[in-house]
Amino acid sequence: MLTVLDALKKTTEYLEKKGIESARVNAEIMLAYILKCKRLQLYLSFDRPLNENEKNLYREFLQRRVNHEPVQYITGIVGFYGLEFQVNKSVLIPRPETEILVETIIENTNENEETNILDIGTGSGNIAITLAKHLPNSKITAIDKSKDALKIAVKNSELNNVKERINFIENDILNNQNLFDNVFDLVVSNPPYISKKEYNNLEPELNKHEPSIALTDFSDGVIFYKNISKQAKNLLNTNGKLFFEIGAGQSKKIKEIMEQNNFYNIQIIKDYQNHDRVIWGALT
């Protein structure tokens, strides 16, 4: 008989031997998903035996994880800013660092005013949907070049009851310019910012499983920042705001790009590891 406690002990040891980081957490997340409970409830059910179907599914999940498939793709679920999102290999997995981007926008936007927002490269829709939940008077347009990503984003907007508040559009910002009938008060983007050189050295969870077009610009890592900042005069109202998530070591370069395109009062926000993570400014 294999109990919950036995399963967690054995799988944690197995994952550790295979070099999987946070092995215990991974084991708990997968088992809790299979048993349809919260992770905390596992600790109240240590003596509960697993049936054959549960054991077989757990073995399948473990094999996928030791092949470096991210646990979020295995369960198909990820939490972000207190909300739940569905994910698959068509979209980048939302990161805690991106919560800082969302929080910065919320803190610098009047929730009582109608704000017209453009989210460039929406992916799973996590940024647009979270803003819709926390800025009830906002009107949001969310674009992505991937049809498959947009399908997930639309589904997530339905799950979080904001579908009517967001207009999802298939659009490649690098190749399709000036396609919007209106201008925006706020533009936000968490663009692909990993350079081609860096991408080749990423851990397998990233470069073997997550969509490459959401991670790298296949160049120097700043193509999207240059393009979006340049287009801003056509996308934003006067004094409109532009918010970016940025990668490590990019803040100086991206600040220069924004200044060259008439942004002022540029501010940089650090993440939990004290790295520059968010940059934003207003258009003159």
Summary of the structure (lengths in Angstrom):
residues: 284
radius of gyration: 20.6
end to end distance: 68.5
largest distance: 68.5
contacts: 913
relative contact order: 0.10
helix: 43%
strand: 22%
